[in-house]
Amino acid sequence: QVQLVESGGGLVQAGGSLTLSCKRTGVAVRINTMAWYRQAPGKQRELVATISSVGSTNYADSVKGRFTISGGSPGNTLYLQMNSLKPEDTAVYYCRASGDFEYWGQGTQVTVSS
């Protein structure tokens, strides 16, 4: 069993920054990819960024150049550094780990005011 616990969300003004954390605990399992997703009210959950076990990263076009994903290797916390935040970044942000199985965190709320 793997548990993912996100933290670091909050209220920030447009143009500000936040860093989200996702701590992975539980039994050692094979994880190929760690990712951040987000879900805004009334919208589908969308992929924000991924990082592979070898450190390769990918980003949604909407966050490229503003967000940075890092960490996530076994024993290390996964991070999402978010800069130049916009009101449209407002969402619940979820951490996901995938390998032989898929695991999700409970989410952390990010609210960006204009």
N, C-alpha and C positions, 0 to 999 in steps of 0.2 A: 504494500500500500504506500502510495506517495501522497503527500500533502503539499499544497502550494498556498502560501499566504502572502497576499499583496498588501502593500502599505505605501504611504507617501502621497495619496491623493489629497485634494483640498480645493479651496477657492483661491483663484488668482486672477489678477487683472490681465487683460489682453496685452501681449508683449512680454509677459512675465515667463518664469521658468518653474518647472517642478521636476523632481526625480522620483520615479516610482521604483519600488523594490518588490521582488518576488522571492521569498525564501522557500527552498525545497527541502523537505524533511521526509523521513520514512525509510523504507527498505531500498537497498541499492538495486535499481533496475536500469535497463538499457534505454537511454534517452538520446534520440537523434537530433531533435530540434526543439528549441524553446522559442516561444513567441508571445507577443503582446497582441491582444485583440481589444476592440472597443465596441460599445453598443450605446448609441444615443437613443433618447426617448422616441418611440415610434419607428425606429429603424432597425434593420438587421445588423447582427454582429458582423464586424468587418475586421480584416487582418490589418494590423498596423506595422509590425516588424517581426522578422524572424532572425534567429542566429543558430547556425548548425553546430554540431559537436566539434567541428574543426575551425569554427570562428567565422564562417562565411555569413554575411548579413544581407538582408533584403528589406526594402521599405515600400510602403504604399506611396504612390505618387504624391498624395496629399500631405505627407509628412517629411518627404525627402529634403534634406538640408536643414531640417529643424529638430528632428528627433534622432537619438542615437541609442541603439540597443547594445548591451554589453553583458558580460558575465554568463552565468547559467551553466557552467561546467559543474561536474559533480562536486558537491560540497560548497559551491559558490553561489551567491545570490545573483539573480537576474535583475538587471536594471533597465530603465527606460528614462533617459535624460530628454526632457522636453523643453525646448526653447522657443521663443517667439510665438507663444501660444495665442490661439485665435478662439473666438467664441464657438466656432464650429468644431473645435476639439473637445467641447463639453460632452462627456460620456462616462459610462462606467467602463473602466479598463480592467481586462482580465489577463491573467498569465496562463499559458498553456504549455504543457510538456508532452511530447509525443515520441513514441518508440514502438515497443511491442504493444503498448497500450497508450491511452490518452488520458491526461489528467488536466483538470481546470482548477483555478483558484476561485475564491468567492467574489472577487472584484473589489475595486476601489474607485470611488467617485472623484472625477475631476470636473470642476466647474470653472469656466473662464468667462469673466464678466467683461462687457464692452465698455 
